[in-house]
Amino acid sequence: MDLPRGMKDFEAAEHVNIEHIRSHFKQLSNLYGFSFMDPSPIELLSVLETKSGPAIRDEIYYFTDKGEREVALRFDFTVGLTRYAASQKSMRLPAKISSFGGVFRYDEPQKGRYRYFHQWDIEVYGKPGIESEAEIIEFTSRLFDSLLLKDITIDINHRNLVESYINKTFDSQDPTLVADILRVIDKIQKKSKQDILNEFNNRYDTDKLEKILEFSQIKGSIKEVEEKIDAANLVSWDYLKELFTSLENRGVSNVRINFGIVRGLDYYSGTVFEVFDKNSTLGALAGGGRYDSLTKAFGREDIGATGVAGGVERIILTMQEQKIISDRLQARVSVLYINGEMQKVAMSIASLLRLANIPTNIDLAGKPLKKQMDQSADSRFCIIVAPKELEEGKVVLRDMKSGLESKIEIETITDDPASVINLEKP
């Protein structure tokens, strides 16, 4: 029996990695004052279409339920959280909300993303302003820092700036043209320049397309961008400069301007950004921006919204590429026994360790010691109960990282297990 295409089972090792990221995310969410919630996994199809239009049906799981209602599985957290925020008329603003969990998308499976995968998400609802966006970007930078990821860059842009440049280049105010050219820019990260020109030159002037593509390649610090283009006349350039000043004040330095970042979704209405590992080809690890038009679509003209979401599985792949190994992922003890007579003592020790909140494994089937040892390869420590040592009131403690062994008193484990099994040691 096979799973549907694009689905997978999350085995123990991967689940531990997901929980590792969840733990860092929730701790940071609390530090930054975000209230954690889990929006419904099922929404009315009409609610999801509020965000992305009827075309979203091609990219999501939707069906008719037993009540003849058209419903769909959530494809991100932004819709559910915004629906919730828009319905809370008495909610104190600004409201800061975070979520973490699984989402469903019916798109082509790719490395780092299946049709069911995990996301983290934070949103700020309230009066639009630079500091809300700076808060979101600062949080994002700190989260990747806490996961010990290196060479992370946050590329920032402004949709109004790009749209005005498109209108000026094509001498047009046609929203359909703007939407098309935004798609052109969005594709430049995934396709070659020539492929894009071949795809669009039958609709638009090639020279103008090339000018747009050259513009989308401009990136760097504020100073570097101003050396490449007369940025003073660009719409929202001063806004971006103020945002960078706020980020500098907050100690966030891994940011740069990138005119090629537009975020393909139509509801973005201001600042947009994406997060990359400079040495990886996996693509964006997170992305977000301002989307005041979405709160308006849910009937709230009085509040704006800005947020960011990240792909958990893709972050895990990046951590593996960077060979980041956390001791917390191996924080486990295995209790082994030489024979059946030793099993009862071993079981008692395992129970004592668990009562002390120390994650502990023990074989339940009476397997030979060699097989027990094989099964405990991922543990941080092993405690071995053997007849000779037991006669002395001792057990063997093996450090699985160094291979070193020592004998310890059973009474020591009984009195203070954590003092013997220090899972935080390097």
NORMOTA-V527952 format. One record per residue. N is the residue number from 1. PSI is psi in whole degrees, -180 to 180 (none if undefined). Layout:
BEGIN
n=N psi=PSI
n=N psi=PSI
END
This chain:
BEGIN
n=1 psi=125
n=2 psi=157
n=3 psi=157
n=4 psi=150
n=5 psi=136
n=6 psi=-4
n=7 psi=159
n=8 psi=160
n=9 psi=135
n=10 psi=106
n=11 psi=174
n=12 psi=-47
n=13 psi=-42
n=14 psi=-37
n=15 psi=-37
n=16 psi=-41
n=17 psi=-42
n=18 psi=-44
n=19 psi=-31
n=20 psi=-46
n=21 psi=-40
n=22 psi=-42
n=23 psi=-46
n=24 psi=-41
n=25 psi=-47
n=26 psi=-37
n=27 psi=-45
n=28 psi=-38
n=29 psi=-42
n=30 psi=-42
n=31 psi=-35
n=32 psi=4
n=33 psi=25
n=34 psi=138
n=35 psi=126
n=36 psi=134
n=37 psi=163
n=38 psi=101
n=39 psi=159
n=40 psi=138
n=41 psi=-14
n=42 psi=131
n=43 psi=159
n=44 psi=139
n=45 psi=-36
n=46 psi=-32
n=47 psi=-44
n=48 psi=-33
n=49 psi=-22
n=50 psi=-34
n=51 psi=-44
n=52 psi=3
n=53 psi=173
n=54 psi=-24
n=55 psi=-18
n=56 psi=-21
n=57 psi=-29
n=58 psi=-14
n=59 psi=2
n=60 psi=170
n=61 psi=118
n=62 psi=156
n=63 psi=170
n=64 psi=124
n=65 psi=-176
n=66 psi=-16
n=67 psi=14
n=68 psi=27
n=69 psi=143
n=70 psi=115
n=71 psi=168
n=72 psi=154
n=73 psi=142
n=74 psi=139
n=75 psi=-6
n=76 psi=-176
n=77 psi=-18
n=78 psi=-45
n=79 psi=-51
n=80 psi=-43
n=81 psi=-38
n=82 psi=-40
n=83 psi=-46
n=84 psi=-49
n=85 psi=-40
n=86 psi=-26
n=87 psi=-13
n=88 psi=86
n=89 psi=-28
n=90 psi=11
n=91 psi=134
n=92 psi=133
n=93 psi=148
n=94 psi=143
n=95 psi=130
n=96 psi=118
n=97 psi=142
n=98 psi=155
n=99 psi=158
n=100 psi=130
n=101 psi=-166
n=102 psi=146
n=103 psi=160
n=104 psi=132
n=105 psi=131
n=106 psi=63
n=107 psi=-179
n=108 psi=122
n=109 psi=145
n=110 psi=168
n=111 psi=126
n=112 psi=-1
n=113 psi=120
n=114 psi=-172
n=115 psi=-15
n=116 psi=123
n=117 psi=-180
n=118 psi=146
n=119 psi=152
n=120 psi=153
n=121 psi=137
n=122 psi=147
n=123 psi=146
n=124 psi=124
n=125 psi=134
n=126 psi=-159
n=127 psi=126
n=128 psi=141
n=129 psi=160
n=130 psi=-39
n=131 psi=-31
n=132 psi=-43
n=133 psi=-39
n=134 psi=-38
n=135 psi=-45
n=136 psi=-45
n=137 psi=-39
n=138 psi=-47
n=139 psi=-46
n=140 psi=-46
n=141 psi=-44
n=142 psi=-34
n=143 psi=-46
n=144 psi=-33
n=145 psi=-44
n=146 psi=-26
n=147 psi=3
n=148 psi=22
n=149 psi=139
n=150 psi=164
n=151 psi=37
n=152 psi=129
n=153 psi=137
n=154 psi=111
n=155 psi=127
n=156 psi=145
n=157 psi=-179
n=158 psi=127
n=159 psi=-39
n=160 psi=-36
n=161 psi=-47
n=162 psi=-44
n=163 psi=-40
n=164 psi=-36
n=165 psi=-39
n=166 psi=-48
n=167 psi=-40
n=168 psi=-42
n=169 psi=-42
n=170 psi=0
n=171 psi=54
n=172 psi=155
n=173 psi=22
n=174 psi=115
n=175 psi=-29
n=176 psi=-42
n=177 psi=-45
n=178 psi=-45
n=179 psi=-41
n=180 psi=-46
n=181 psi=-33
n=182 psi=-38
n=183 psi=-37
n=184 psi=-49
n=185 psi=-41
n=186 psi=-30
n=187 psi=-18
n=188 psi=-24
n=189 psi=-17
n=190 psi=-20
n=191 psi=161
n=192 psi=159
n=193 psi=-43
n=194 psi=-40
n=195 psi=-41
n=196 psi=-43
n=197 psi=-39
n=198 psi=-34
n=199 psi=-33
n=200 psi=-10
n=201 psi=-12
n=202 psi=-10
n=203 psi=-29
n=204 psi=154
n=205 psi=128
n=206 psi=-41
n=207 psi=-40
n=208 psi=-38
n=209 psi=-44
n=210 psi=-36
n=211 psi=-41
n=212 psi=-44
n=213 psi=-39
n=214 psi=-41
n=215 psi=-41
n=216 psi=-13
n=217 psi=-4
n=218 psi=127
n=219 psi=159
n=220 psi=-169
n=221 psi=171
n=222 psi=-48
n=223 psi=-44
n=224 psi=-40
n=225 psi=-42
n=226 psi=-23
n=227 psi=-20
n=228 psi=-23
n=229 psi=152
n=230 psi=82
n=231 psi=-19
n=232 psi=-29
n=233 psi=1
n=234 psi=134
n=235 psi=134
n=236 psi=7
n=237 psi=-42
n=238 psi=-35
n=239 psi=-45
n=240 psi=-38
n=241 psi=-41
n=242 psi=-40
n=243 psi=-44
n=244 psi=-34
n=245 psi=-42
n=246 psi=-41
n=247 psi=-39
n=248 psi=-40
n=249 psi=-31
n=250 psi=-2
n=251 psi=20
n=252 psi=115
n=253 psi=-13
n=254 psi=47
n=255 psi=154
n=256 psi=160
n=257 psi=139
n=258 psi=106
n=259 psi=-4
n=260 psi=-4
n=261 psi=115
n=262 psi=-14
n=263 psi=111
n=264 psi=-22
n=265 psi=140
n=266 psi=-20
n=267 psi=-8
n=268 psi=138
n=269 psi=12
n=270 psi=-125
n=271 psi=137
n=272 psi=151
n=273 psi=157
n=274 psi=155
n=275 psi=132
n=276 psi=150
n=277 psi=118
n=278 psi=-23
n=279 psi=9
n=280 psi=155
n=281 psi=13
n=282 psi=-21
n=283 psi=-167
n=284 psi=136
n=285 psi=-23
n=286 psi=160
n=287 psi=153
n=288 psi=-163
n=289 psi=-165
n=290 psi=137
n=291 psi=59
n=292 psi=-26
n=293 psi=-25
n=294 psi=-42
n=295 psi=-36
n=296 psi=-38
n=297 psi=-26
n=298 psi=13
n=299 psi=12
n=300 psi=92
n=301 psi=-15
n=302 psi=-7
n=303 psi=149
n=304 psi=178
n=305 psi=143
n=306 psi=146
n=307 psi=179
n=308 psi=147
n=309 psi=148
n=310 psi=148
n=311 psi=117
n=312 psi=-47
n=313 psi=-37
n=314 psi=-37
n=315 psi=-40
n=316 psi=-44
n=317 psi=-39
n=318 psi=-41
n=319 psi=-38
n=320 psi=-40
n=321 psi=-38
n=322 psi=3
n=323 psi=44
n=324 psi=118
n=325 psi=121
n=326 psi=133
n=327 psi=-30
n=328 psi=-27
n=329 psi=-14
n=330 psi=15
n=331 psi=76
n=332 psi=148
n=333 psi=142
n=334 psi=133
n=335 psi=121
n=336 psi=157
n=337 psi=146
n=338 psi=-40
n=339 psi=-178
n=340 psi=-31
n=341 psi=-31
n=342 psi=-13
n=343 psi=-41
n=344 psi=-42
n=345 psi=-41
n=346 psi=-41
n=347 psi=-40
n=348 psi=-42
n=349 psi=-43
n=350 psi=-42
n=351 psi=-39
n=352 psi=-42
n=353 psi=-41
n=354 psi=-37
n=355 psi=-26
n=356 psi=14
n=357 psi=32
n=358 psi=117
n=359 psi=125
n=360 psi=134
n=361 psi=149
n=362 psi=140
n=363 psi=135
n=364 psi=-8
n=365 psi=5
n=366 psi=36
n=367 psi=157
n=368 psi=156
n=369 psi=-40
n=370 psi=-43
n=371 psi=-35
n=372 psi=-41
n=373 psi=-40
n=374 psi=-41
n=375 psi=-18
n=376 psi=14
n=377 psi=-29
n=378 psi=-1
n=379 psi=155
n=380 psi=-40
n=381 psi=156
n=382 psi=138
n=383 psi=125
n=384 psi=123
n=385 psi=115
n=386 psi=152
n=387 psi=-47
n=388 psi=-48
n=389 psi=-36
n=390 psi=-36
n=391 psi=-29
n=392 psi=2
n=393 psi=28
n=394 psi=166
n=395 psi=166
n=396 psi=131
n=397 psi=121
n=398 psi=128
n=399 psi=113
n=400 psi=-14
n=401 psi=-46
n=402 psi=-20
n=403 psi=0
n=404 psi=145
n=405 psi=150
n=406 psi=161
n=407 psi=137
n=408 psi=150
n=409 psi=136
n=410 psi=-35
n=411 psi=-32
n=412 psi=-42
n=413 psi=-40
n=414 psi=-41
n=415 psi=-43
n=416 psi=81
n=417 psi=-39
n=418 psi=-26
n=419 psi=-22
n=420 psi=-45
n=421 psi=83
n=422 psi=99
n=423 psi=-7
n=424 psi=-7
n=425 psi=147
n=426 psi=none
END
